[in-house]
Amino acid sequence: MNKNLLAMALAALLSGCAATQGQGGDPRDPLEGFNRGVYKFNDTVDRHVLKPVAQGYVDVVPQPVRSCVSNVFSNLDDVWSAANSFLQNRAPDGINTVLRVLFNSTVGVFGCFDVASANNAPRIHADFGQTLGVWGLGPGPYLVLPLLGPSTIRDASGTAVDFYADPVSIGNLVDDVPVRNSLYGLRAVDTRAKLLQVGNLLNDVALDPYTFTRDAYLQRRDSLVRGARPGNGGDEALPDYSLPDYDDPDDAKPAAGNSR
């Protein structure tokens, strides 16, 4: 999809939300009426399109190939994570992430193999919404974005910047539009495939999946911002909100410590 159209749609969505009245009592979610409608739309699309496609992807594509695809996209994401670490005044994390990218792009064959993690160099995720939070901007109301899911006003603005800074979207790596759009589709399917078991768990344990998702998202984002702020001492004392890799049996076990 054209980047300008996406930016215009996001701007229209954010401006329209200001006039939407919430129906719930949570002060963090004054737009609950609007959000529940978008959540229902996203859930319908997911059940009838995204989940079946992701399940077919898992059934047809061998696990080593899926792992390679995930690692390549994660390696690309690390480029922007490094930039955000520097913007958050976390130079050591930025340097470590740059070294991850270089290591995985060479020894790991363009990122197909995550040799950095195998050598005890964990991935450090950082995005522009988190950067805005570190700079002191509050999250604002909770917001559910069409197709993209949970967010806040601040994180939605950060998502727009993340999109423009994506190595795939800015065309630095891929100039051919059909190929670039195919990569977007593959990334979406890969992301949904990794969440298949999480979605099943959510439906099993949550009386109200909307509320459960909202609370988990807001708590996780708050932990990431607080952990990245200078003088906080890192994320060591914060809970672990990372999702396991269900393709890896070892990662399916409860993890000790925290990962970003």
Wavefront OBJ file of the C-alpha trace (Angstrom):
o trace
v 0.000 0.000 0.000
v 1.195 3.519 -0.773
v 2.958 5.056 2.230
v 1.244 8.420 1.825
v -2.183 6.778 1.852
v -1.319 4.891 5.023
v -0.095 8.077 6.691
v -3.269 9.942 5.686
v -5.467 7.099 6.926
v -3.646 7.023 10.259
v -3.955 10.799 10.643
v -7.682 10.640 9.910
v -8.100 7.787 12.381
v -6.287 9.628 15.160
v -8.208 12.864 14.613
v -11.516 10.993 14.525
v -10.771 9.244 17.799
v -10.765 12.547 19.649
v -14.514 12.828 19.110
v -15.315 9.238 20.093
v -16.906 8.767 23.497
v -15.843 5.801 25.593
v -18.256 3.353 27.158
v -16.047 1.734 29.784
v -14.894 2.857 33.177
v -11.138 2.469 32.689
v -9.603 5.969 32.514
v -6.865 4.635 30.234
v -9.495 3.621 27.677
v -11.913 6.520 27.115
v -12.383 5.339 23.507
v -13.583 1.883 24.527
v -16.719 1.976 22.391
v -14.707 2.724 19.266
v -11.928 0.337 20.272
v -14.253 -2.603 20.831
v -15.715 -2.086 17.373
v -12.252 -2.130 15.788
v -11.279 -5.100 17.961
v -14.315 -7.023 16.690
v -13.426 -6.131 13.089
v -9.820 -7.256 13.603
v -10.974 -10.479 15.237
v -13.308 -11.231 12.316
v -10.545 -10.636 9.767
v -8.172 -12.737 11.818
v -10.545 -15.690 12.198
v -11.544 -15.806 8.535
v -8.342 -14.724 6.786
v -5.145 -14.308 8.792
v -5.379 -17.332 11.056
v -6.270 -19.846 8.293
v -3.475 -18.496 6.085
v -1.003 -18.638 8.965
v -2.069 -22.185 9.835
v -1.606 -23.228 6.217
v 1.805 -21.583 6.206
v 2.821 -23.609 9.266
v 1.421 -26.832 7.786
v 3.122 -26.440 4.407
v 6.404 -24.632 5.053
v 9.088 -26.605 6.958
v 10.100 -25.218 10.341
v 13.730 -24.455 9.305
v 12.448 -22.323 6.429
v 9.989 -20.494 8.714
v 12.790 -19.906 11.194
v 14.975 -18.436 8.451
v 12.172 -16.102 7.326
v 11.552 -14.923 10.894
v 15.246 -14.343 11.507
v 15.676 -12.305 8.330
v 12.804 -9.993 9.243
v 14.049 -9.728 12.825
v 17.497 -8.815 11.548
v 15.976 -6.005 9.483
v 13.991 -4.837 12.507
v 17.201 -4.713 14.530
v 18.487 -1.893 12.309
v 15.716 0.427 13.505
v 15.988 -0.917 17.055
v 19.628 0.173 17.090
v 18.669 3.660 15.920
v 16.034 3.958 18.645
v 18.458 2.782 21.309
v 20.771 5.631 20.359
v 17.839 8.075 20.351
v 16.996 6.892 23.880
v 20.573 7.603 25.008
v 21.263 3.876 25.387
v 24.505 3.799 23.432
v 25.675 0.380 24.739
v 22.396 -1.220 23.607
v 22.662 0.554 20.253
v 26.227 -0.617 19.713
v 25.356 -4.175 20.721
v 22.415 -4.214 18.307
v 24.578 -2.873 15.457
v 27.046 -5.671 16.138
v 24.140 -8.153 16.135
v 23.077 -6.979 12.693
v 26.615 -7.178 11.329
v 27.196 -10.623 12.854
v 23.888 -12.090 11.695
v 24.143 -10.496 8.249
v 27.531 -12.073 7.608
v 28.053 -15.237 9.626
v 24.289 -15.743 9.781
v 23.889 -15.552 5.973
v 21.904 -12.315 5.601
v 20.142 -12.959 8.903
v 18.805 -16.412 8.063
v 20.503 -17.790 11.173
v 20.405 -15.947 14.483
v 23.995 -16.744 15.420
v 24.145 -13.696 17.705
v 21.510 -15.087 20.071
v 23.201 -18.488 19.904
v 26.335 -16.743 21.184
v 24.546 -15.114 24.135
v 23.856 -11.753 22.472
v 20.114 -11.288 23.107
v 17.912 -9.167 20.878
v 17.122 -5.708 22.299
v 13.910 -4.404 20.769
v 13.267 -0.671 20.615
v 10.713 1.277 18.592
v 9.840 4.928 18.161
v 6.760 4.755 20.389
v 9.065 3.625 23.186
v 11.483 6.420 22.269
v 8.707 9.009 22.606
v 7.898 7.567 26.024
v 11.533 7.806 27.124
v 11.528 11.430 25.971
v 8.656 12.066 28.381
v 5.561 11.855 26.169
v 2.678 10.129 27.928
v 0.912 7.202 26.267
v -2.431 8.938 25.876
v -5.646 6.934 25.499
v -5.556 3.278 24.578
v -6.284 2.783 20.884
v -6.989 -0.310 18.777
v -5.776 0.169 15.201
v -7.440 -1.582 12.255
v -5.449 -4.731 11.418
v -2.488 -3.569 13.543
v -4.172 -4.168 16.889
v -3.403 -2.742 20.365
v -1.740 0.651 20.610
v -2.017 4.070 22.234
v -2.135 7.549 20.717
v 1.614 7.855 21.349
v 2.456 4.391 20.047
v 0.277 4.888 16.961
v 2.312 7.982 16.119
v 5.459 5.957 16.702
v 4.142 3.222 14.423
v 3.846 5.728 11.567
v 7.515 6.680 12.041
v 8.489 3.011 12.360
v 6.784 2.346 9.042
v 8.684 5.088 7.238
v 11.958 3.910 8.785
v 11.394 0.252 7.907
v 14.261 -0.872 5.613
v 11.707 -2.623 3.388
v 9.206 0.240 3.152
v 11.697 3.006 2.391
v 12.879 1.068 -0.640
v 16.527 0.990 0.298
v 16.513 -2.771 -0.071
v 13.561 -3.389 -2.369
v 12.583 -0.900 -5.105
v 10.087 -3.167 -6.872
v 6.639 -2.383 -5.459
v 5.032 -5.839 -6.061
v 8.015 -7.538 -4.447
v 7.944 -5.104 -1.543
v 4.223 -5.706 -0.993
v 4.833 -9.460 -1.120
v 7.408 -9.037 1.637
v 4.845 -7.151 3.718
v 2.413 -10.027 3.245
v 5.020 -12.634 4.150
v 5.988 -10.687 7.255
v 2.333 -10.479 8.348
v 1.815 -14.212 7.850
v 5.054 -15.024 9.665
v 4.071 -12.804 12.593
v 0.599 -14.356 12.836
v 2.024 -17.882 12.589
v 4.199 -17.264 15.633
v 1.113 -16.202 17.587
v -1.129 -19.174 16.780
v -0.760 -20.810 20.175
v -0.944 -17.467 21.967
v -4.311 -16.762 20.322
v -5.635 -20.150 21.393
v -4.453 -19.538 24.957
v -6.105 -16.113 25.034
v -9.462 -17.572 24.031
v -9.136 -20.284 26.675
v -8.137 -18.200 29.705
v -9.698 -14.771 29.193
v -13.313 -14.087 30.119
v -13.060 -10.841 28.152
v -10.257 -11.084 25.554
v -10.523 -7.356 24.809
v -9.845 -6.331 28.416
v -7.139 -8.971 28.834
v -5.344 -7.800 25.680
v -5.630 -4.130 26.642
v -4.268 -4.598 30.151
v -1.408 -6.830 29.006
v -0.428 -4.401 26.246
v -0.464 -1.307 28.462
v 1.471 -3.036 31.223
v 4.107 -4.324 28.835
v 4.572 -0.958 27.117
v 4.863 0.784 30.464
v 7.556 -1.678 31.532
v 9.528 -1.152 28.326
v 9.472 2.640 28.644
v 10.366 2.638 32.347
v 13.151 0.146 31.760
v 14.679 2.259 28.985
v 14.704 5.557 30.871
v 18.135 6.724 32.103
v 18.829 5.945 35.722
v 16.310 3.130 35.929
v 19.036 0.524 35.917
v 17.668 -1.368 32.934
v 14.865 -3.919 32.887
v 16.298 -6.339 35.435
v 13.602 -5.583 38.024
v 10.738 -5.522 35.547
v 8.437 -8.444 34.745
v 8.944 -10.485 31.590
v 6.250 -9.697 29.006
v 8.043 -11.255 26.032
v 6.327 -13.991 24.036
v 8.039 -17.361 23.661
v 8.958 -18.787 20.264
v 6.554 -21.696 19.999
v 8.618 -23.204 17.188
v 11.339 -23.857 19.769
v 10.403 -26.409 22.474
v 12.871 -24.854 24.908
v 11.240 -21.434 24.570
v 7.838 -22.858 25.414
v 9.013 -23.237 29.021
v 8.585 -20.328 31.480
v 11.560 -18.008 31.166
v 13.548 -16.561 34.013
v 14.641 -12.959 33.733
v 13.500 -10.373 31.224
v 13.893 -9.899 27.495
v 13.027 -6.907 25.326
l 1 2 3 4 5 6 7 8 9 10 11 12 13 14 15 16 17 18 19 20 21 22 23 24 25 26 27 28 29 30 31 32 33 34 35 36 37 38 39 40 41 42 43 44 45 46 47 48 49 50 51 52 53 54 55 56 57 58 59 60 61 62 63 64 65 66 67 68 69 70 71 72 73 74 75 76 77 78 79 80 81 82 83 84 85 86 87 88 89 90 91 92 93 94 95 96 97 98 99 100 101 102 103 104 105 106 107 108 109 110 111 112 113 114 115 116 117 118 119 120 121 122 123 124 125 126 127 128 129 130 131 132 133 134 135 136 137 138 139 140 141 142 143 144 145 146 147 148 149 150 151 152 153 154 155 156 157 158 159 160 161 162 163 164 165 166 167 168 169 170 171 172 173 174 175 176 177 178 179 180 181 182 183 184 185 186 187 188 189 190 191 192 193 194 195 196 197 198 199 200 201 202 203 204 205 206 207 208 209 210 211 212 213 214 215 216 217 218 219 220 221 222 223 224 225 226 227 228 229 230 231 232 233 234 235 236 237 238 239 240 241 242 243 244 245 246 247 248 249 250 251 252 253 254 255 256 257 258 259 260
